[in-house]
Amino acid sequence: MEYPTQENQKDPQRDIVLQSTVFAVERLQVSLRGGETAVRHIVRHPGAVCVLALLDDGRLVTIRNFRIAIGKWMNEFCAGKLEAGEDPLHAAGRELEEETGYQAGSIESLGTFYTSPGFTDELMYAFVARQLRPWPARLELDERIEVVLRTTDEFAELVRTGEVCDAKTLAIFLRWQLANT
């Protein structure tokens, strides 16, 4: 079976089968070469940000975040969904403040990547935040987050042992390390 590409796909039939406050699920009926059709379900996501926050002494501001979808605590960098029309740089600062209780004096882009393009169009915007100062955290009612300050070596050891297994956090840590070697 051949799969559709931008070159061979005309106008697929699209239906929203689920609309939530976070994402939508779209059912696509796509034409394949040879006249066959296939149905695909795609998670449509507004995009998100993830922030590697760095204190002046070189420690990383990380979080332990209870993830309801898997029922366990994860070691991560702070992150969150873009609001409608929100600039990713603004969202990075907002998420840093809300989840960690720090405000950044500077935030720089580490680029973008797709989180899981096999089923979603979610685009992740990666940032590094510096010149941090304490700020009131504003967790949402359903968030269970603990802030943990770690050295780069401590965090790298958590990556090596598999205790950091969140893909966005791994990707951003790698990009940041490569940018600083």
Beta strands, then each sheet from edge to edge (+ up, - down):
strand 1: 13-19
strand 2: 24-31
strand 3: 37-44
strand 4: 48-54
strand 5: 60-67
strand 6: 72-76
strand 7: 78-81
strand 8: 102-114
strand 9: 123-134
strand 10: 145-150
sheet 1: 1+ 2- 3+
sheet 2: 6+ 5- 4+ 7-
sheet 3: 6+ 5- 4+ 9+ 8-
sheet 4: 6+ 5- 10+
end
